[in-house]
Amino acid sequence: MLAASASETTKSGVQRVDVAVVGAGFAGLYLLHRLRKAGLSAVALDAASDVGGTWYWNRYPGARCDIQTIDYSYTFDPELESAWKWSEKYATQPEILRYLGFVADRYDLRRDIRFGTKVTNATWDGAAERWLLTTNSGATVSCRYYIMATGCLSSPKPPEIDGVSDFKGEVYFTGRWPHEEVKLAGKRVAVIGTGSSGIQAIPLIAEQAAHLTVFQRTPSFAIPAQNGPPPADRVALLKSDRASYRAQARDSLAGVPWPQSTVVSWQLSDAERRERFETAWAAGDLVYILTQLWADQGVDFEGNAVLADLVREKIREIVKNPETAAALTPHDHPFGAKRPCLDTNYYATYNRPNVTLVNLRQEPIKSITASGIKTDKRTADLDVIVFATGFDAMTGAIMAVHPITGRGGKSLSDVWTHGPQTYLGLTVAGFPNLFMITGPGSPSVLSNMAVSIEQHVDWVVDRLIAMREAGFTTIEATEMAQAGWAQHMADCSTLTLHRLANTWYTGANVPGKAQGVMPYPGGVGPYRSICNEVVSHNMLGFRLTGPNGAEQCNDGQIVRLQPDVRLVLNMLADMKLPPLECFGAQGARDFLAAFNAARPAGRPVGDVVDGTLPVTGGSLPYRLYRPATPGPHPILVYFHGGGWVLGDQVSDEPFCRDMCRRSGMIFVSVGYRHAPEHRFPTAAEDGYAATRWIAEHAADLGGKPGPVMVAGWSAGANVAAVTCQLARDRGGPQISGQLLVCPVTDCTFDRPSYNDNATGYFLTRSLMFWFWDLYCSPADRTDPRVSPLRGKLQGLPPAFVATCEFDPLRDEGVAYAEAMAAAGVPVEQLKARGHFHMSLTMVDVVITGVSGRVQMADALRRFAGLPSAWREGDVGFRPSQVVAPHEIASAAE
Ligand code: N01
């Protein structure tokens, strides 16, 4: 271990250190320990009189952690883990505070902490490359690096109710609870606020008070903690292999080692869902109920609604008065979109005769008077008011140690006027050598904070060590990297349901605060891997400078893929599959069949019918998907992907089901014949013949007679495009619209997308060459029946062309759309940013493809002359709710 470099005090009384840290809670303590071990001198400044951070201030009755304590602990030192034993599954605030004191003592950290000290000003001195801090005590600190370990929920928000200062009784804030005992016995007490703090405090206050009146504006979902000793099975699991238990937590989504649930709600029966829910209710664990029931509950409105309804049922069961139960039941947000609470006897407390619930939605508070609280309908006479009204979260604590003035006199409050801008939630462009631990833009409050804090502290201190070794003295995020992170944050936000609730996660609880999901919703494990990628890509997105003009800047955007696409591609890369073309045609078909067998078929539709249809020289199998709505429905003929070599009428089943449901149309997926057994032009001719037969038999198939539509993906989109040209030239059938998803349209391989995305995105350049070779000899390749871009494009049906950014076929799809538009065909384009060739059809895994499918289905309905399928209430799917919509350009204009 390196000896710590000494902190020195200059003649003018300025303390000079390598690093100044604000905060002596979980993050500040670990930082001090790591910095000291790294040989960096450090001081921590904290307004409190002792260590503890949030656990120093939040001393209200019932305050506990809501992540199991064995997980809510430091993991950096196995000896520390053995030296401390938690007494409860969810430890109380005093026990957690004792733990933090124990850690401070064990590593002798208090000697580097200045308690009772608030930073009042921080200014970057570019010439000296140091931050200068002034404090409320008058003492000044000069530091090379300034680290905010200020916590996410440390700055209580004002109650925003008139007359608080008129009240003559006692007033308490849960976030600033007195250190002395607060006596509530025999008193008339009010609690305002029913978030986690209120819900923990209310049952205990009700036991003491003569009467408790709870003023509730918005009900929260709460599940019972089922507290007790730490669960034996979890402790045994931890003890059996501590290192792998902790490693799993670090790579998980929420920072707690539960395996990822893969089953989705609609694959389970009602009884199975109920059984899973009852197990979760009995388990008393927020992370468990948020991650283990079914995989779609956090990302899909319908999957979430199933769980929310089951919790609502529990509330009605527990609370005896139906009116009170109804008032306590949340209906305005999906379960988990607002932080759910963990309670002990919360709902049952409302069955006590000394507890009254006031529903502020029906009778808002008019004012607080000298003797109590007045609403539209009543006056409550009170001795005590407890404000459990929450925090100015994520940014409030950082802003509380303002002004922070960065390079060129830039103020952080100005830079953050429209919401926090950060790179990785760790740094801000324009503020060199400033770091935030669990800042906005990092997983922080959507994770087990202990795990996220350790990851941030380790990353920051490792960077400081690396900079020292490389001779750099400043580090700053670039604007491009920061803008890229904002884009990635927005992409992640479309993935989860957090954007659908007004909460402190989005800044909605503080009047006038800029709105947007502040914590990183992409998960702890993915986030960790991104931070590591930044380092392995030569500190991508950071500018580092040192003496004598030394400078390094690898500028760029760390994540350009959609978050779920990144996960899928990483998973595929981890599988280290040989190139598909190595298997041979039959081997590749077998591989695809095995791949598809492991995948859920998709959501239920009204009816699924298999059949065959005749073509010259044989017959083709088809599978028909009928919507559950009353018919007859318009008919769409669908052609699967697979490079004219692979796949069949069921290989795109999830996509067909999804589109059938969304568009309200019959999808007939056709098993056209494949190469190399049936080379060009068999697929094209099969496609045309099948479309003609289906159009002629529309009524027999239960569809609407008249024009049909065609659609396809990849080589199937090639077949669909060709079918439209053949139908135009051969006198029918009538086609009212074409949906082309990532189509093959041309035999030229020199467009940029073929080179930019040649490898790494599943469909490779060499795989496309292999497909072409199996299907079509070079002499035939310019034939419009395989390269429709070379055909006549006038008079084709209206088209919707979807292309994906990271797809070799992207540019030929765009070229086809543009050429059709130039030929007078009405064309809409969807350019799916951050997506790859399979994104839009991988219905079960690429959730960010939903908005694309919504747009495609709506286009199909327009082709069929039907009204839009978006309904009021389909909040999850309305484009206005999508934070980062795909770029749509109407090339037809
Ligand atoms: O704060 P909150 P909290 N008039 O913002 C209401 C963590 N934590 O301190 O929703 C009337 O959740 C407000 O109503 P509304 C945890 O992450 C953890 O309870 O804005 N009511 C809401 O009901 C948690 O999520 C633990 O309509 C007003 C309540 O006050 C986070 O801290 C324990 C109002 C505030 O709820 C914050 O929880 C405690 C007004 N003017 C907290 N203003 C653990 O277990 C606000 N409200 C680890």
Residues whose N, C-alpha, C, O or C-beta is under 5 A from the ligand:
A	BS01	N01	R64 C65 D66 L153 P159 E160 I192 G193 T194 G195 S196 S197 G198 R217 T218 R339 A388 T389 G390 F391 W504 N509
